Amino acid sequence: MKKLLIGFIALWTMGGATAQETLQSPDGNLTLRFALADDGAPTYALDYKGRAVILPSRLGLELRGDAPAAKFGEELEKRDFGAPVSLYDGFEPIGTERSTFDETWEPVWGEQDRIRNHYNEMLVALRQPASGRVMNLRFRLYDDGLGLRYEFPEQPALTYFVIKEERTQFAMTGDHTAYWIPGDYDTQEYDYTISRLSEIRSLLPAAVTPNSSQTVFSPTGVQTSLQLKTDDGLYINLHEAALVDYSCMHLDLDDRNMVFTSHLTPDAQGWKGYMQTPCHTPWRTIMVSDDARQMLASKLILNLNEPCALEDTSWIEPVKYVGVWWEMITGKSDWAYTNELPSVHVGQTDYTKVRPSGRHAANNEKVKRYIDFAADHGFAQVLVEGWNIGWEDWFGHTKDRVFDFVTPYPDFDIEALNEYAHAKGVRLMMHHETSSSARNYERCMEAAYTLMNKYGYNAVKSGYVGDIVPRGEHHYGQWMNNHYLYAVQRAAEHRIMVNAHEAVRPTGLCRTYPNLIGNEAARGTEYQAFGGSKPHHVTILPFTRLQGGPMDYTPGIFSMEVSKLNPENDSHVNSTLCNQLALYVTMYSPLQMAADVPEHYERYADAFRFIEEVPVDWSESRYLAAEPGAYIVAARREKGGERWFVGGVTNEERRTMEVALDFLDPSKTYVATLYADAPTADYEKNPEAYVIRTGKVSSASKLKIDMARGGGFALSIRAFDPSQDAKLKRLK
Amino acid sequence: MKKLLIGFIALWTMGGATAQETLQSPDGNLTLRFALADDGAPTYALDYKGRAVILPSRLGLELRGDAPAAKFGEELEKRDFGAPVSLYDGFEPIGTERSTFDETWEPVWGEQDRIRNHYNEMLVALRQPASGRVMNLRFRLYDDGLGLRYEFPEQPALTYFVIKEERTQFAMTGDHTAYWIPGDYDTQEYDYTISRLSEIRSLLPAAVTPNSSQTVFSPTGVQTSLQLKTDDGLYINLHEAALVDYSCMHLDLDDRNMVFTSHLTPDAQGWKGYMQTPCHTPWRTIMVSDDARQMLASKLILNLNEPCALEDTSWIEPVKYVGVWWEMITGKSDWAYTNELPSVHVGQTDYTKVRPSGRHAANNEKVKRYIDFAADHGFAQVLVEGWNIGWEDWFGHTKDRVFDFVTPYPDFDIEALNEYAHAKGVRLMMHHETSSSARNYERCMEAAYTLMNKYGYNAVKSGYVGDIVPRGEHHYGQWMNNHYLYAVQRAAEHRIMVNAHEAVRPTGLCRTYPNLIGNEAARGTEYQAFGGSKPHHVTILPFTRLQGGPMDYTPGIFSMEVSKLNPENDSHVNSTLCNQLALYVTMYSPLQMAADVPEHYERYADAFRFIEEVPVDWSESRYLAAEPGAYIVAARREKGGERWFVGGVTNEERRTMEVALDFLDPSKTYVATLYADAPTADYEKNPEAYVIRTGKVSSASKLKIDMARGGGFALSIRAFDPSQDAKLKRLK
């Protein structure tokens, strides 16, 4: 990312030792109050426009008792861990530093081409006399929220330490409405529940739907990013930023006092983090606004991440793609090549000697069909899952040597297919399902990325389905978080973009590593073929999952009865076709799939036109209307261009939106094409009914658009061209 | 290894289903009896010359209840592990196969240039009607012992399974004498205790001396290879062969019934092994003889391993080496470069900006001194430990990113030193201390081996000190055993020989991977500088640790008061100087270090002559006298030559050995040089006193040689040369 320094004001002041400090946001709306409690525990509180957002909340960490430093040879005297110690109380202040930061930077890709990073900062240095340890708390206060983190300077009394638990509190002011999924060490693929905080305990069991790997830890545990709404209309979001070399944070609710406490993902032995000073935790973030749209527009998480670590980013490019995928997800065809093998021994099993099942999707003929389709419709890439050997027994066995990531099935000619694609201006997209066997993937990684370079792949979709190997580790623990980042860093050395599924939820690391082009880390469209997702899902994800970075949600399903692809699958896609179109705008991602099969797109070629046209990179984004769990309307201007695209989605309620196009240039005339739910459309009964209307619009236009239950709309807007548009009427 | 097929007789017979089967060794001395117990449990018993060695003992495995096979999508229905199942009883016989095998093969290196592999084999196929599973037991009966293993064919009812515990029994016939060390998941570096089996429970607590990583699991658990002796003079050894993709076996003693049961090393979650059919366990071995010398001469463990897996072995060469090592072990100098750093952040810490401690041993000047010394005295290589950054905090923190294995300290010029060495016909030996951080080592491995290739290293000493990372895993579990072999296999691709310390104890895998040139996996000479080892140690190791493969024992200490190197270390080396010389013969290894510092060798240049001369590869070996815990005398003929070398060691008792040289060619005259303890020598009071005598010998010679307490002798024998040896008298 190019950094564009607009302004920078540093005002470092080392204050005296005081137990109370206050910090204000640049616009003065947010006030942070830091104080030491009577027992010397650090606390903080946050106000917004004079209203309490976070009541006084304790900060600190519980540590595993340390082993005293030892030298080799002293090994001979076996040591135990000593008495437990904490970094939780008994602190005294030793100083405060304050500064202001204001810079505008340019992301490699994004919702907008310039991002302002403007905050007031306060560092509070604390000493724990009983241990001789120093711990700093760093607060960054933005106009739209707070970031805070623990910092552990290099010091004699604290070098290595093991975290038993982080105990960061977020004390709520009441029994807010929450948009939550169950806290889990291994999956985020849950449908959202909207409830009062006090109702989480009773609703959580039903919210824990089965998954391929899951570890729920508390009857009131929930995941971040957590969206909340107060009864007096404040929107609050709790999450984290820059999760590096640390365990992912969950929130455990004390539902008598309405206080969340951080709960980190443990390792195989139950410990939460291994630290070496100087070091710090990720940022704990609290976004707040009285305007829901501001929650979506916030760039706080990205801003709290480090600038781009890659010197050359010229090879990174947003990607719109199709793929050999939905037909396996629906059960129409298989990833596996054969049904004959009781199990696969990678490197020994001879696939040329087995009988193909006839259900293997990633075959030469089908892949060519997709390549042709991509070339005909302007898609950059074709994802092919199931191209490589090992799928016959990949799932459910915590198998160590599960894939080699380099050997194609006999019916997938990797060289010929890439040549065929390249000749048509299309790339294949690589797929690395790891089956969560992380050591095996790391051992294969260099060869796998080298193979990609050889055949011209520049993007990989990776997957972490199933329980982690090394066994006992969890998807969101420090060990695996380290792995995911390692994969991204190694990929960058090969000029490869990564789109990791089932990995830890994003926390803005795509700013630092923009080749992390996408992630899943939430319940994606695949669940529409696994029994369906709630219609309100897509009205919540932008408030929660997308706060940390883009999601490869794989929208674009045009045929909502899954049984049409697989008669044995009676799943229904809980969305109208226009809702699917809208997702290309409402769910920002530089990596967007058109997930359905070509035949379905060919059947609705006029509606498909929107997916063909919609960009995946933007100069400007506006959130025109938003309410979590209800509706979102977003407008975006294409990167470096003048075309605008608008998308709107609603929940299970029919809704009419008035969409003012006042973001358009008042001096120009435009032509808009509206893709809207037909009057009879309904996500359950008539999901594929839509109307398309084209007409002239201007910045003065206000469109009244009806959205069906589970519906939505899409709007593409381009400059008026007198030579061809003269006869167009005004769009209403 | 070249295979030289001398003879092969296969006699496959599929017998009918019978619950009792008998197998005899080729010479008829050993009889194996297989039977099914009343509850359908397989049992075996072993006799030697009509005397019971193993009483009827049960065979079987306890499994974790299986998850039924699942497909992706079916993930949505979370499964539990079901009811526990076992492969322990309820079997019925379905057939027996018998065969005879006789072949002679040539190892790449070894105690002898040809090894005969001659056994009778019986495969007993069993079916468990309740589960529909089939399990086979394969027995190989040699003249000197038994190998047995479990085999799990590919079958519908058994594909993936998890071992809760292997329950292989070894029922002893009485309260034998055992030469044992405590069972431990993480270290083998214990001194041996000699006791009755019934005394293990009371003696074990004192036998568990502190170590850098240790996990004792039972009050009566002991390690293999376990040497035993019966009151009527039978020698029995229990161990395993070909430990691949499985957890290392310990033995847990039921000391009321004198029955050992196998106890596997667990993973982080307590499970013992992850299996996929077709597969098998390692061989469980029972060596037996009424002649202790036969226990040492046995090649049973090697024979039970697979033939060489490497196509080209021309680059593998036995190595005699010196090293910058003993002075760090004794505490005279440091591996670390500086004392200034609270901790090291590999890749960030700038060593050019820190003050050297002045105690860093691996500096250019010192390494050159060692290179000069090696070149002057005919050593092939110089090991240098502490050459690479990271040693300041390498130990005791289960640090993940602890070394990078490629960055030298500022005072170690890797390019210049290798050039300097090569110009003198010497190589440097690489050192990779991993600090047990296995993932970090695997990530660095390719770069580390590539660096070795670049600078001309062809051997690496690797180390696994401290607790394993991934945390919760153990040194001897399946996870790490997989890692050690991975390191050897990857090294072979780079034509690199591996000498791994603190890795799992060898089980003969050096036959299959002869670039596994050495291992530690026992209490080595370093412990003489950590307070000392018992004098009987070296009279036991060849019966136990060396059964599985060579040990890098690092003998050759010439100065027994460690305080002479480091005044703060009052350790005493519990050995005479001649005992140290003898170890080059009695402790077979293709990798032998002269471990002391050059100054000490220069002080005793005449005695050092033996170390200069002694080969590290042999055509022929004879064990002339042996009693575990008491004495060993071995004679070996150099590979492809006529020189013989003899070594003898005793325990803490003074002993006179009559050494008959009847292994010499009766038609020739020889000249022998004897290095013997001086009459006043004593490992405690006068360890460095020796005498050297040279004289003529022949096959009729019988030398009476006195060994001091903790003493030994060495003898080098070469052809008589009339031109220079005419005046020599007969050696007595």
Interface residues (C-beta under 8 A of the other chain):
Chain A: A67 A69 A70 K71 F72 G73 E75 L76 E77 K78 E154 Q155 P156 T159 Y160 T209 P210 N211 S212 Q214 D267 A268 Q269 W271 Y274 Q276 T277 G331 W335 P342 S343 H345 D393 W394 F395 G396 H397 T398 K399 D400 R439 E442 R443 E446 V465 G466 P470 R471 G472 E473 W479 N482 Y486 F530 G531
Chain B: A67 A69 A70 K71 F72 G73 E75 L76 E77 K78 R79 E154 Q155 P156 T159 Y160 T209 P210 N211 S212 Q214 D267 A268 Q269 W271 Y274 Q276 T277 G331 W335 P342 S343 H345 D393 W394 F395 G396 H397 T398 K399 D400 R439 E442 R443 E446 V465 G466 P470 R471 G472 E473 W479 N482 Y486 F530 G531
